[in-house]
Amino acid sequence: MTHEHQTTQMIERISALWEQEPGLAWIKTFLDEVPEANLYMVGGAVRDSILEKPYKDYDIVACGVAPEQLAAQLKKIGKVDLVGVNFGVFKFHPADVSNPQYFVDIALPRTEIPAGTGGSRDVEVASDSHTPIETDLARRDFTFNAMAFDMRAHTLIDPHGGRADLDARVVRAVGDPRARFQEDYTRVLRGLRFATQLDTKIESYTWDALKQFTGNLLDTRENKRLVPPETIGIEFLKALRADPIKTLELWDESGALPVVMPEVAALQTCEQSPDVHSEGTVWKHTLAALRALTTKDFNERFGNADLLTQLGVLLHDIGKPATQSAPDPKNGRIHFFGHEKEGAQIVARMRERIKFDSAPEHSPFHVSMDDLAWIIENHMVSGAMRASTIERKFITRAERGKALQAVMFCDAYGTFNAQGQSGAEGYKQFVENPINKVRTAIQASADAKNPLVRGADLIMRGIKQGPRLGEMLREARAMELNGEHDKEKIMSTILKNPAYDMRK
């Protein structure tokens, strides 16, 4: 099949796809009523449609029509908000789309004169309806994002070879790579993200230029970050969600990791006791734990890992370098006492550089920093804990508890003793089986949210409010979850326990 034939088939497929999209049905009407105008689909929609990947956020450039005429025409067929007077950008909600949150971004073609500071906002923008679409495309970051689809002529406009780079699975900057990154340091992160999401390699000149600017990711101007922590967080999370291992390796090889997350980079030289961790350093252990996320065993237990779990696995031992002890003179053992608590505190401090919770809560790219810190602080909990503790940590808040258990699974499966055996059996015996036992007991309970013994019951027997009452209630719940369903027997046992003697 010739390249021309493949191109024709691709264009026909994309045209058919967009003609069936309800949110784009207005385009035909617009082009019929404004014959002098051209509308071009640009950006990710073009890229992902060529790759046959789903895409719902559409960006359109309108050429040959003045902004006043564009706004007037759009108002006839929907609702228009001008979101950037200086940038000539309209948010358009088609009248025949019922979802009030659905918008199509429509912009006039633009030219940009960057200040060269690396800040995305430090740019002089000029929008002009008579600017050729090719000029607009020339200001974009990577070749596969610098394509346009002519919605009137149904042709692909590809002045920088974006389609060829997609076919070759290559990330390549538009024009001079160094100039592109100097214009906007965010493009460093986008390049790393696209290489991960699209499973591509970064072209050599682009890669060399990208590495020159990773050291600028935390630069400030007038006490403001040129690349906000929120932007760093969302770019990292988008890459992590696609491929945790490749994300970590690319961030490390590019130099971004020691700049933004030096605590993670420090894992590379943090040695561990070979009799407990024959896999090597904490870095190698972390990579092994991340690989466990894609195993059949993980999928059967937890399904696809969410970002909270992926981040939890990545950062679970982040406190080890700061708590590493000298080798024990007797047996050479290296200890990391309190590394889980230290790790939770490090996560809180990292938020100054990288924020994982800036996306809206309903977004797949939102991670609760509190939940993340809690998981790291609790990933060393003992499987010998009592049933009520298991219920509180793993079951009461199901989503967070599931993520904690998943992190502990990966931690165990990424740990190898001196004989090269993983901690899989230990996980099953000391974590999975006790949790499953408690889950079964809760399911057998008549009302899991209303335990047999309540605070009022013990107060009626003379127990006063205070820490001792809480401890007795936890012990009562533990007895219930271990299979004892006689309320009076539970209360009698607890009241007779010398540890709870009211005279003490």
C-alpha positions as CSV (number, residue, x, y, z in Angstrom):
1,M,0.0,0.0,0.0
2,T,1.5,3.4,-1.0
3,H,2.0,6.2,1.4
4,E,-0.5,8.3,-0.5
5,H,-3.2,5.6,-0.2
6,Q,-2.5,5.3,3.5
7,T,-2.8,9.0,3.9
8,T,-6.1,9.0,2.0
9,Q,-7.5,6.3,4.2
10,M,-6.4,8.1,7.3
11,I,-8.0,11.3,6.3
12,E,-11.3,9.5,5.4
13,R,-11.2,7.8,8.8
14,I,-10.6,11.0,10.7
15,S,-13.3,12.9,8.7
16,A,-15.8,10.2,9.3
17,L,-14.9,10.2,13.0
18,W,-15.4,13.9,13.5
19,E,-18.6,14.0,11.4
20,Q,-20.1,11.6,14.0
21,E,-19.0,13.7,16.9
22,P,-22.1,15.6,18.3
23,G,-20.0,18.4,19.7
24,L,-18.6,19.2,16.2
25,A,-21.9,19.0,14.2
26,W,-22.0,22.9,14.1
27,I,-18.9,23.1,12.0
28,K,-20.7,22.3,8.7
29,T,-23.3,25.0,9.4
30,F,-20.6,27.5,10.3
31,L,-18.6,26.9,7.1
32,D,-21.7,27.0,4.9
33,E,-22.7,30.4,6.4
34,V,-19.2,31.9,6.4
35,P,-17.6,30.8,3.1
36,E,-14.6,33.0,3.5
37,A,-13.6,31.3,6.8
38,N,-11.4,28.2,7.3
39,L,-11.5,26.1,10.5
40,Y,-8.6,23.9,11.4
41,M,-8.5,21.2,14.0
42,V,-5.1,21.4,15.8
43,G,-3.2,20.0,18.6
44,G,-3.8,16.7,20.5
45,A,-7.1,15.9,18.7
46,V,-5.2,15.6,15.4
47,R,-2.3,13.7,16.9
48,D,-4.5,11.2,18.8
49,S,-6.9,10.7,15.9
50,I,-4.0,9.7,13.7
51,L,-3.0,7.3,16.4
52,E,-6.6,6.1,16.7
53,K,-6.7,7.0,20.3
54,P,-9.9,8.5,22.0
55,Y,-9.9,12.3,22.4
56,K,-12.6,14.6,23.5
57,D,-10.9,18.0,24.0
58,Y,-11.0,19.9,20.7
59,D,-9.0,22.9,19.8
60,I,-9.8,24.8,16.6
61,V,-8.1,27.7,14.8
62,A,-10.4,30.0,12.8
63,C,-8.7,31.8,9.8
64,G,-10.1,34.4,7.4
65,V,-12.8,35.6,9.8
66,A,-12.6,38.7,12.0
67,P,-13.1,38.2,15.7
68,E,-16.3,40.2,15.8
69,Q,-17.8,38.2,13.0
70,L,-16.6,34.9,14.5
71,A,-18.2,35.7,17.8
72,A,-21.5,36.9,16.2
73,Q,-21.7,33.7,14.1
74,L,-20.9,31.4,17.0
75,K,-23.6,33.1,19.2
76,K,-26.2,32.1,16.6
77,I,-25.5,28.4,17.2
78,G,-24.4,28.3,20.8
79,K,-22.9,30.1,23.8
80,V,-19.6,32.0,23.6
81,D,-17.2,33.1,26.3
82,L,-14.1,35.1,25.4
83,V,-11.6,33.7,27.8
84,G,-8.5,35.6,26.5
85,V,-8.9,39.0,24.9
86,N,-5.2,39.2,24.4
87,F,-5.0,35.8,22.9
88,G,-8.2,35.8,20.8
89,V,-9.5,32.6,22.3
90,F,-13.2,31.7,22.6
91,K,-14.8,28.9,24.6
92,F,-17.8,27.7,22.6
93,H,-20.6,25.6,23.8
94,P,-22.8,24.3,20.9
95,A,-26.5,24.7,21.5
96,D,-27.3,21.1,20.5
97,V,-25.0,19.6,23.2
98,S,-26.8,18.9,26.5
99,N,-23.7,18.7,28.7
100,P,-23.2,22.2,30.1
101,Q,-19.5,21.5,30.8
102,Y,-18.7,20.7,27.1
103,F,-16.7,23.4,25.4
104,V,-14.7,23.7,22.2
105,D,-11.7,26.1,22.3
106,I,-11.7,28.3,19.2
107,A,-8.8,30.7,18.6
108,L,-7.6,33.1,15.9
109,P,-4.2,32.2,14.5
110,R,-1.4,33.6,16.6
111,T,2.2,34.6,16.5
112,E,4.3,34.8,19.6
113,I,7.4,36.7,20.7
114,P,8.7,34.9,23.8
115,A,10.7,36.9,26.3
116,G,13.2,34.0,26.6
117,T,12.8,33.7,30.4
118,G,11.4,30.1,30.3
119,G,8.0,31.3,31.7
120,S,5.0,30.3,29.6
121,R,3.3,33.6,30.4
122,D,6.3,35.8,29.4
123,V,5.3,36.1,25.8
124,E,4.0,38.8,23.5
125,V,1.1,37.4,21.6
126,A,-0.6,38.8,18.5
127,S,-3.7,37.2,17.0
128,D,-4.7,38.0,13.4
129,S,-7.4,36.3,11.3
130,H,-5.2,36.8,8.2
131,T,-2.2,35.0,9.7
132,P,-1.6,31.7,7.8
133,I,-2.2,28.5,9.7
134,E,1.4,27.5,9.0
135,T,2.6,30.5,11.0
136,D,0.4,29.5,13.9
137,L,1.8,25.9,13.8
138,A,5.4,27.1,13.8
139,R,5.1,28.4,17.4
140,R,4.1,25.0,18.8
141,D,6.3,22.7,20.8
142,F,6.6,19.3,19.1
143,T,6.1,18.2,15.5
144,F,3.2,15.9,16.2
145,N,1.4,18.8,17.9
146,A,2.1,21.1,15.0
147,M,-0.3,19.5,12.5
148,A,-3.7,20.9,11.5
149,F,-6.7,19.3,9.8
150,D,-8.5,21.5,7.4
151,M,-12.2,21.0,8.3
152,R,-13.4,22.5,4.9
153,A,-11.0,20.8,2.5
154,H,-10.5,17.6,4.6
155,T,-6.7,17.7,4.2
156,L,-3.9,17.3,6.7
157,I,-1.5,20.3,7.0
158,D,1.9,19.0,8.3
159,P,4.7,21.5,7.6
160,H,7.1,20.0,10.2
161,G,6.8,16.2,9.5
162,G,4.7,15.4,12.6
163,R,3.0,12.4,11.0
164,A,6.3,10.9,10.0
165,D,7.5,11.4,13.6
166,L,4.4,9.7,14.9
167,D,5.0,6.7,12.6
168,A,8.6,6.5,13.8
169,R,7.5,7.0,17.4
170,V,9.8,10.1,17.8
171,V,9.4,13.2,20.0
172,R,11.0,16.0,18.0
173,A,10.9,19.8,18.7
174,V,9.6,22.2,16.1
175,G,12.5,24.1,14.6
176,D,15.5,24.7,17.0
177,P,15.0,22.5,20.1
178,R,17.0,24.8,22.3
179,A,14.9,27.8,21.3
180,R,11.7,25.9,22.0
181,F,12.7,24.9,25.5
182,Q,14.2,28.4,26.3
183,E,10.8,29.9,25.4
184,D,8.9,27.7,27.9
185,Y,10.5,25.3,30.4
186,T,7.2,23.5,30.7
187,R,8.1,21.9,27.4
188,V,10.8,19.9,29.1
189,L,8.1,18.2,31.2
190,R,5.8,17.8,28.2
191,G,8.6,16.1,26.2
192,L,9.2,13.6,29.0
193,R,5.5,13.0,29.3
194,F,4.9,12.5,25.6
195,A,7.8,10.1,25.4
196,T,6.1,8.0,28.1
197,Q,2.5,8.3,27.0
198,L,3.1,7.6,23.4
199,D,5.9,5.1,24.1
200,T,8.3,7.0,21.9
201,K,12.0,7.9,22.0
202,I,13.2,11.5,22.1
203,E,15.1,12.6,19.0
204,S,18.8,13.2,19.8
205,Y,19.0,17.0,19.2
206,T,15.7,17.4,21.1
207,W,17.0,15.2,23.9
208,D,20.3,17.1,24.2
209,A,18.5,20.4,24.4
210,L,15.9,19.1,26.8
211,K,18.6,18.0,29.3
212,Q,20.2,21.5,29.2
213,F,17.0,23.0,30.7
214,T,16.0,20.5,33.4
215,G,18.1,22.5,35.9
216,N,15.8,25.5,35.3
217,L,12.6,23.7,36.3
218,L,12.5,25.4,39.7
219,D,13.6,28.9,38.5
220,T,11.8,31.9,39.8
221,R,11.2,35.5,38.6
222,E,9.9,38.1,41.0
223,N,9.5,35.4,43.6
224,K,7.2,33.4,41.4
225,R,8.0,30.0,39.9
226,L,8.3,30.1,36.1
227,V,7.0,26.5,36.1
228,P,4.3,26.3,38.9
229,P,4.4,23.3,41.2
230,E,0.9,22.5,40.0
231,T,2.2,22.2,36.4
232,I,5.1,20.0,37.4
233,G,2.7,17.8,39.4
234,I,0.2,17.3,36.6
235,E,2.9,16.6,34.0
236,F,4.5,14.0,36.2
237,L,1.2,12.3,37.1
238,K,0.2,12.1,33.4
239,A,3.5,10.3,32.6
240,L,3.4,8.1,35.8
241,R,-0.1,6.9,35.0
242,A,1.0,5.8,31.5
243,D,4.2,4.0,32.6
244,P,5.8,4.4,36.1
245,I,9.1,2.7,35.2
246,K,9.7,4.7,32.0
247,T,8.7,7.9,33.8
248,L,11.2,7.3,36.6
249,E,14.0,6.4,34.2
250,L,13.4,9.3,31.9
251,W,13.2,11.8,34.7
252,D,16.4,10.4,36.1
253,E,18.3,10.3,32.8
254,S,17.2,13.8,31.8
255,G,18.3,15.3,35.1
256,A,14.8,16.4,36.1
257,L,14.6,14.0,39.0
258,P,17.4,15.3,41.2
259,V,16.2,18.9,40.6
260,V,12.5,18.3,41.4
261,M,12.6,15.3,43.6
262,P,16.1,14.9,45.1
263,E,14.8,12.7,47.8
264,V,13.9,10.1,45.1
265,A,17.2,10.5,43.4
266,A,18.9,9.8,46.7
267,L,17.5,6.3,46.7
268,Q,20.1,5.3,44.0
269,T,23.0,5.4,46.5
270,C,21.1,4.2,49.6
271,E,22.5,0.7,50.3
272,Q,20.5,-2.0,52.1
273,S,21.4,-5.2,53.9
274,P,21.9,-7.9,51.2
275,D,20.4,-10.7,53.5
276,V,17.1,-8.8,53.5
277,H,17.3,-6.9,50.2
278,S,19.5,-8.9,47.8
279,E,18.0,-6.8,45.0
280,G,20.4,-4.0,46.0
281,T,19.9,-0.3,46.7
282,V,16.6,1.3,47.7
283,W,16.4,2.5,44.1
284,K,16.6,-1.0,42.7
285,H,14.0,-2.1,45.3
286,T,11.7,0.7,44.3
287,L,12.0,-0.2,40.6
288,A,11.2,-3.9,41.5
289,A,8.2,-2.8,43.5
290,L,7.0,-0.6,40.6
291,R,7.3,-3.6,38.2
292,A,5.0,-5.5,40.5
293,L,2.2,-3.1,39.5
294,T,1.9,-4.8,36.1
295,T,2.0,-8.4,37.3
296,K,-0.9,-10.8,36.9
297,D,-0.9,-11.3,40.7
298,F,-1.4,-7.6,41.3
299,N,-4.1,-7.3,38.6
300,E,-6.1,-10.2,40.0
301,R,-6.1,-8.7,43.5
302,F,-6.4,-5.0,42.8
303,G,-7.2,-4.4,39.1
304,N,-5.4,-1.5,37.4
305,A,-3.4,0.6,39.8
306,D,-4.6,4.1,40.4
307,L,-2.3,7.1,40.8
308,L,-2.5,7.0,44.6
309,T,-1.1,3.5,44.5
310,Q,1.5,4.2,41.9
311,L,2.8,7.2,43.9
312,G,2.6,5.2,47.1
313,V,4.9,2.5,45.6
314,L,7.3,5.1,44.2
315,L,7.6,7.0,47.4
316,H,7.1,4.3,50.1
317,D,10.8,4.2,51.1
318,I,11.6,7.8,50.4
319,G,12.5,8.2,54.1
320,K,15.3,5.6,54.1
321,P,18.3,7.7,53.1
322,A,17.6,10.1,56.0
323,T,17.2,7.2,58.6
324,Q,19.9,4.9,57.3
325,S,22.1,3.5,60.2
326,A,25.7,2.5,60.1
327,P,26.2,-1.2,59.5
328,D,25.8,-3.2,62.8
329,P,29.3,-4.2,63.9
330,K,28.0,-7.6,64.9
331,N,26.2,-8.7,61.7
332,G,26.6,-5.9,59.3
333,R,22.8,-5.2,59.2
334,I,21.7,-1.8,58.0
335,H,18.6,-0.4,59.7
336,F,16.1,2.3,58.7
337,F,14.2,2.9,62.0
338,G,11.3,5.3,61.5
339,H,11.7,5.6,57.8
340,E,8.0,5.4,57.2
341,K,7.3,8.5,59.5
342,E,10.2,10.4,57.9
343,G,8.9,9.5,54.5
344,A,5.4,11.0,55.3
345,Q,7.1,14.2,56.4
346,I,9.2,14.4,53.3
347,V,6.0,14.1,51.1
348,A,4.6,17.1,52.9
349,R,7.8,19.1,52.2
350,M,7.9,18.1,48.6
351,R,4.7,19.9,48.0
352,E,6.6,23.2,47.7
353,R,8.2,21.8,44.5
354,I,5.6,19.5,43.1
355,K,1.9,19.3,43.8
356,F,0.0,16.1,43.2
357,D,-3.4,17.5,44.3
358,S,-3.9,20.5,42.1
359,A,-6.3,18.8,39.7
360,P,-10.1,18.8,40.6
361,E,-11.0,16.0,43.0
362,H,-13.1,14.2,40.3
363,S,-10.1,14.3,37.9
364,P,-8.1,11.0,37.4
365,F,-5.0,13.1,37.9
366,H,-5.9,14.2,41.5
367,V,-4.1,12.6,44.4
368,S,-4.8,13.5,48.0
369,M,-1.5,14.5,49.6
370,D,-2.9,13.6,53.0
371,D,-3.8,10.1,51.8
372,L,-0.4,9.7,50.2
373,A,1.4,10.7,53.4
374,W,-0.8,8.4,55.4
375,I,-0.1,5.4,53.2
376,I,3.7,6.0,53.4
377,E,3.5,6.3,57.2
378,N,1.5,3.1,57.5
379,H,3.1,0.8,54.9
380,M,5.1,-1.0,57.6
381,V,2.1,-1.9,59.8
382,S,2.4,-5.4,61.2
383,G,0.2,-8.3,60.1
384,A,0.0,-9.2,63.8
385,M,-2.2,-6.2,64.5
386,R,-5.6,-6.9,66.0
387,A,-8.7,-7.1,63.9
388,S,-10.1,-3.7,64.9
389,T,-6.9,-2.1,63.7
390,I,-7.1,-3.9,60.4
391,E,-10.7,-2.8,60.0
392,R,-9.7,0.8,60.7
393,K,-6.7,0.9,58.4
394,F,-7.8,-1.3,55.5
395,I,-11.6,-1.4,55.5
396,T,-13.3,1.6,57.0
397,R,-12.0,3.9,54.2
398,A,-12.1,1.3,51.5
399,E,-10.3,3.3,48.7
400,R,-7.4,4.4,50.9
401,G,-7.2,1.0,52.5
402,K,-7.0,-0.7,49.2
403,A,-4.2,1.5,48.1
404,L,-2.3,0.8,51.3
405,Q,-2.6,-2.9,50.8
406,A,-1.6,-2.6,47.2
407,V,1.6,-0.7,48.2
408,M,2.4,-3.3,50.8
409,F,1.9,-6.0,48.1
410,C,4.4,-4.3,45.8
411,D,6.8,-3.7,48.6
412,A,6.8,-7.4,49.4
413,Y,7.0,-8.5,45.9
414,G,10.0,-6.2,45.2
415,T,11.9,-7.5,48.3
416,F,14.3,-10.4,47.8
417,N,16.2,-12.3,50.5
418,A,19.7,-13.7,50.3
419,Q,18.3,-16.7,48.4
420,G,16.6,-14.5,45.9
421,Q,13.1,-15.3,47.2
422,S,10.6,-12.5,47.2
423,G,8.4,-11.5,50.1
424,A,5.3,-12.9,48.4
425,E,4.6,-15.6,51.0
426,G,5.2,-13.2,53.9
427,Y,2.7,-10.8,52.4
428,K,0.1,-13.5,52.1
429,Q,0.6,-14.8,55.6
430,F,1.0,-11.5,57.5
431,V,-1.1,-9.0,55.4
432,E,-3.5,-10.6,53.0
433,N,-4.8,-13.5,55.1
434,P,-5.5,-11.4,58.2
435,I,-7.2,-8.7,56.2
436,N,-9.4,-11.2,54.3
437,K,-10.3,-12.8,57.6
438,V,-11.6,-9.5,59.0
439,R,-13.4,-8.8,55.8
440,T,-15.2,-12.1,56.0
441,A,-16.1,-11.4,59.7
442,I,-17.5,-8.0,58.8
443,Q,-19.6,-9.5,55.9
444,A,-21.0,-12.0,58.4
445,S,-21.8,-9.3,60.9
446,A,-25.5,-8.2,61.0
447,D,-24.4,-4.5,60.8
448,A,-20.8,-3.7,60.4
449,K,-21.4,0.0,61.2
450,N,-23.0,-0.8,64.5
451,P,-20.7,-3.0,66.7
452,L,-22.2,-5.2,69.3
453,V,-20.5,-3.3,72.2
454,R,-20.9,0.5,72.1
455,G,-19.6,3.2,74.4
456,A,-23.0,3.6,76.2
457,D,-22.9,-0.1,77.1
458,L,-19.6,0.2,79.0
459,I,-20.5,3.6,80.5
460,M,-23.6,1.9,82.1
461,R,-21.2,-0.6,83.7
462,G,-19.2,2.2,85.3
463,I,-16.6,2.9,82.7
464,K,-15.8,6.7,82.4
465,Q,-15.2,8.6,79.3
466,G,-11.5,8.7,78.3
467,P,-8.7,6.8,76.7
468,R,-9.4,3.6,78.6
469,L,-13.0,3.5,77.2
470,G,-11.7,3.8,73.7
471,E,-9.2,1.0,74.2
472,M,-11.9,-1.3,75.6
473,L,-14.2,-0.6,72.6
474,R,-11.3,-1.5,70.2
475,E,-10.7,-4.7,72.1
476,A,-14.5,-5.5,72.0
477,R,-14.6,-4.9,68.3
478,A,-11.5,-7.1,67.8
479,M,-13.2,-10.0,69.6
480,E,-16.3,-9.5,67.5
481,L,-14.3,-9.6,64.3
482,N,-12.5,-12.7,65.4
483,G,-15.9,-14.5,65.6
484,E,-17.3,-13.8,69.0
485,H,-20.9,-12.7,68.6
486,D,-22.1,-13.0,72.2
487,K,-22.4,-9.4,73.5
488,E,-22.5,-10.3,77.2
489,K,-19.5,-12.6,76.8
490,I,-17.5,-9.9,75.1
491,M,-18.3,-7.3,77.8
492,S,-17.6,-9.7,80.6
493,T,-14.2,-10.7,79.2
494,I,-13.2,-7.0,78.8
495,L,-14.4,-5.9,82.2
496,K,-12.5,-8.8,83.8
497,N,-9.3,-8.0,82.0
498,P,-6.8,-6.6,84.6
499,A,-5.4,-4.2,81.9
500,Y,-8.7,-2.3,82.1
501,D,-9.1,-2.4,86.0
502,M,-10.9,0.8,86.9
503,R,-9.0,1.0,90.1
504,K,-5.7,1.5,88.3
